[in-house]
Amino acid sequence: MTRHKKRTEFPALCNETASERDILQDQYAFLADLWHAPALPGPVLFGNLCFRRKGTSRMIDKFVVLQGTIRIDRLLRRYDRQRYDQYFSPNVYARQSRRLGGVHMTRLGWCDVDGADPFAFKPNPSVVWQTSPGRTQALWFWDRPHTPAQASAFSKALTYRYEGDKGGSAANKLLRLPGSFNHKPEYDKPFIPLVHFDPQPITARPKLLSGQNLSDIIEPEALSINPYAHKPLDVLRKHRRKLSTSTAHLIRHNRVQATDKSNRIFAIVANLHEAGATPDEIASVLWPNPYFREKYGEDMNALETEISRIIAKVEVQQ
C-alpha cells in the first residue's frame, strides 16, 4: 500500500451530522490506517469488506489489493451506508478468500463486546465503536505481530473473561464499519459512531484461558465443505439415534424460536460431530438452518468458521 500519513483522529466517524463526503473520507482513512504496513513483508495482501443490503440476508464479499493506491472509496460509494450494512475484516489476507487459512500475521486483537463495558477490559482497547444502543465492538493494537491462531487466542481470552460475544474470536471475524448505519429492523437505523481511538501500541497481553499456551497454539485446519452435498432431513435420519432430542428439534425448526442463536448453532454442530457426521453433512444441516441464517445470512466463510471452530473446541474437550 502506498505510504500515507497515519491519523489519530476521525472526527466525522464520531459525528452523525457529518457530511457524506467527510464520513467517506474518514472511513477510507480508518481502513487505510488499519490495513497499512502489514506485519511481515511478502506477497501482495488483501483487505476485505462485506456488504448486506437492508432487508436482505445475502452478504456481498469484496477484496481490495493492498498495493499502490487502494480504492476502498469506490466500494464504499457503490455499497453506500444508506442502503447497505457495511462490515470489514480487521485482519488482512494472503489471497482473495476469507477462509481462516488465508489470514496473514496480525498485530490486532478484536472483540464483539456486545453489552459489556469495553473499558473494563484489561488491557483497555485501542478502538471502540457503538454498533447499536448499549452494544460495542473493539480492537487492540499489539506492539508486535502474532500468528492468526495466537491473536485469536488473545481475543478469545478477552471475550470470555469480560463477557463479550463468545462466538466472535475467529481470525476472519467481520465487524461493523464505524460511520455506517445499523439497518436491523428492530432498530431505528442507528448511526455507528467511533467513541474511542488510541493508536499507541499495547505491550501488555491478556492472560490466556486455562489450558492455553501460546507456544503450543497451532493454526486450525481449514475445512473444504459443500453445504449442498446432502439434504438436512437425510442427515437427521442417518444420525438420529446418536442425536439428542433437542438437537433433532433444532434441525427441524424452520424459524428461530430462541434468542441465543450462537448456543443453538454450537449445539447443532457439536452434536452432529459427536454423532459421526462429516463436515459436508454438518454444513448441509447448518447452511439453511434459521439460527445460522438470522445470525450470518448467506455467508459461506462464516459457515466454515463456525464449523471449524466448534469441531476444534469439541475435540479439545474430548
N, C-alpha and C positions, 0 to 999 in steps of 0.2 A: 504494500500500500504506500502511496506517495506520502512523504513526510509532511505532517501538518502540525500546527501549534495546538497542543492539548489545552482543554479548557477546564476550569474548576467550578464554573457556574453555568447553569442552563435556565435563565430566568423565564423563558416562555413555557418551559415544561412545568413550572410552578404556578402558572397563572392561566386560569380558564378563559380569561378575556383576551389573551394574546391573539394576535392575528394568525391566520392560517400560514402565511409566509414565515412568520417568526417561529411558529410551532414546528414547521417542516425543517427549518434551518437547525433548530436545536435538537430535533430527533436525529437528523443526519450527524450532527457533531457528537451527540451522545453515543451513537453506534460506532462512529469512526474512532472515537477515543477508546471505546471498549474493545474493539477488534484490532486496534493498531498494534504494530510490532509484536506479532505472536511470540510465544515463549521461546521457541527454538527456530533457528534458520533451517531452511529445507525447501521442499517443493511448494508450488502455489497452493494457498489455502483458501477456504471459502467461508463466508458468513451466511447465516440462514435467517430468513424472515418467513413468517406464515401469516395468512390472512383468512378470515372467515366472514363471509357476507352476512349481515344481520338477518336473523330469521331462518338461517340455514345451518347445517351441521358440517358441510364439506370444508376441509382445510386445504388451502392453496399454498403449496410449499415452493419457495423461491430461494435461489442461492445467488450470491454476489461474489465475484472474484476479488480477492484482497490483494490486488496488484495494480499499480498505476492509480488512476483516478477512478474510484469506485462510484457506481451510480445508484446508491441507495435511494436518492431522492426520486428517481424515476418510478421505482416500485411504490414508494410512499404516496406518490401522486396518483398512480394507476389504481392502487387499492387504498383509497383515501379513508381517513378516520371517520368521516361522516357516514360512510356506507359499510365499512368493514371493521371487525375486531382485528387489531394489529398485535402480532406476537413476534418475539425474537428469541433466538437461542444465544445465550451469553457466550458459549464456547464456540470455537471455530473448528472446521472440518478439513480433513485431508482430501476429500472427494465430495462430489455433489450428491450426498446422501446423508440423511440424519440418523443413520444407524449408529449404534453405540461404538462399533469397531472403527468408525471413521473420525471420532473425536480426537483432536490434537491435544498436546500438552497444554496445560492451562494454569494461570495464576489466580483463578477465581474460585470463590465459594458461592453458593446460591441457596435460596430457601423461599418456598411459598409460605410465608409467615402466617398467613390466614388471619385468625382473630387474636393471635398472641401479641405481646408487646415487643416490637423489634429491638427496642433499646434495652431490654432485659437480657438479650443475648450477649454472651461473653466469648470472644471479643465482640465489641459493637460492630454492626455492619458498616460498610463504606457507602452504600447506596440504599435508600429506602424510597419506595413509591406506593401510593394507595391505589388499590385495584377496584375497590368498591367500599361503601361506608363501613368503617371498622376493620377492614382487611388490607394487608400489605404484602409486598414481596421485597426481597433484599438481595444484595450482592456483597461479597467480601473481596478486597483486593489483597491477596497474599503477596509477600515480598519475594517469593521465588516460585518457580513452576512446579507442578506435580503432574503425575500421570492422571488420566481421567478417572481411573478407579480410586486412586488416593484422594483426589479432590472430591470425589463423590462420597468417600468415607467421612471426610471432614464435614461435608454438607449434611450428611445423614446424622452425624453426631449433634450438630447444631439443631437440626429439625426435631430429633427425638428428645433431646434434653430440654428444649424450650417450647415444646408443644406446637410446632409448626405442622404443616401438612405432610404426613409421613410417606405419602406416595410420590414425593417430588424431588428425590435426591439423585436421580439418574443424570449422567453427564450430558445427555441430549435433551434435557428439560427445556420446555418453552415457557417464557414469561411474558406478561403483557407489557407493551411498549409504553413508557411514560409519554404523556401528551396525547394519547389516543382516548377513545371512549369505550366504556363497557356497555355492549349492546344486549346483554342478557335481558330477557323480557321481564324478569322480576325486579329490575332496577329501572330508574328513570334516566337512562343514558348518562351515568356519572362520568365526569372528566377524571382522568388518571394522572394525578399530579405527582411530580417529584418532590419529596419532602425532606430529603437529606442527601448530601453528596460530599464525600471527603476522599480525595484521591491519594492520601498518604498511605503507602504500603503497610500492611499489618504484619508484624513479626511473630506475634503470638498465634497459637493454634488451639482449637477446642480439643479437649481430651476425647480420644476415640471411645466408642462404646465398648462395653465389656466384651472381651474375646477378640477384639480387633487389634492388629499390629500392622503399622504402616508398611514395614518391610515385607510382610507376608501377603499383602493385598495384590492380587493379580487382576488383569483385565477380564471382564466377563466374556464368555464365548458368544459371538454374535450368532443369532439363530436365523436360518433361512426358512421362512414359514409361508404357507399358502392357505389363506383363510377361506378359500373356495374349494378346498380338496374334499370336504365332507359336508353332509347335512347335519345340523345340530342335533336333531332328534335321533339320527342314526348313531351318533357318538353317545348320546344318552342311553340308548337301548344297549349298546355294546358294553358299556361300563356301569350300567345301572346297579348291579349287585354290590359294587365297591364304593358307590357314592352315598353320601348322607342324604337324608330326605330333604333337608333344607337346600342343599346344592342342586338336587334334582328340580326343586321348585324354582330356584333362581334361573336355571337353564330354560325352563318353560315360560318364564314371565315374558309378556310382550309389552310391558310398560314398567316404569320404575315404581316400586312400592315401598321403598325405604330411602331415607335421606343420605345415609352414608354409603355412597357409591363405591368408594375405594375399598371398603371392607368386603362388599359383595363381589367385586372383581377379584380380590385376593382369594376369597373362599372358592370361587369357581375354578380358578387356575390351580390353586394348591390341591384341591380335592381331586380334580381330574388328573393332575400329575401323579399324585399318590396312588390313584387307581390304575396307572399304567398307560394313560393316554399319551399319544405322540404330540409333539409341538403343533403339527398340522391339525390334529383333531381339536386341541385346545383352542387354536386360533379360529377354527371354523365355528366353534361354540361362542367364543367371546366377541368376534367381529360384529355379528348382528345383534348382540345382546343389549337391551336398553340401558343397563347400568354403564356399560362401556361407551355406548353411543352418546348418552347425555353428558358424559364427562369429557370425552375426547373427539366426538364426531367421527368423520372418516379420515382418521389419522393413522396410517399404516405404521409409521415409526413409533407412535405411542403403543400400538398393539405389540410390536416386537419388544419394546422396552419393558412393558408391564409383564409380559410372559417371561422374558429373560430374568428380570429382577425377582419375580415371585418364585420361579423354579429354583434360582440360586439360593434364595432365602430358605426355602423348604429343605433343600439338600444339606445346607449348613446345619439346620436344626435336627436333621436326621443323624 
